[in-house]
């Protein structure tokens, strides 16, 4: 599943605006693409060796300035080396903890959230890793990026909330924790002279 913010994201600075592209993918973690969960899909299409190069090709073809990946497994083995080639992207990753047994992911969680950004356009200012305090071992990731073009800092976030709509209260609690984390992160940045009224983009 992919989302590209149509027309790009516009940030204003001193009455002027700049536009950049942000893409978001739920790439379906390699260990979760099971025929048991997706019985209407040909098993060979679920195999990671078949899916990974297709996903990589789509991401490269989009040529987004920032790419947010949730359910991102194989980060160190695949995504980081592939997307860092030729210094196209830098990235930060937050892997899910393996604290609880879950119905789909089991005990050992292999995925997380990653944000990839073009280092010729943005400098990394600060990172905040978030582990939601519940039994689902879900995570979020916040980056403060500074635009090289106009020296404006903004916040970009990636998260993957709990999937079961029958437990919407669990999702609301995760969103509340994310909101608190964003407020604390923004306050820290503003206190340390990185600007005020910082722009915010959340993907997930």
Secondary structure, 3 states (H helix, E strand, C coil): CEEECCCCEEEEECCEEEEECEEEEECCCCCCCCCCCCCCCCHHHHCHHHHHHHHHHHHHHHCCCEEEEECCCCHHHHHHHHHCHHHCCEEEEEECCCCCCECCCECCCCCEEEEEECCCCEEEEEEEEEECCCCCCCEEEEEEEEECCCCCEEEEEEECCCCCHHHHHHHHHHHHHHHHHHHHHHHHHHHCCCCCCCEEEEEC
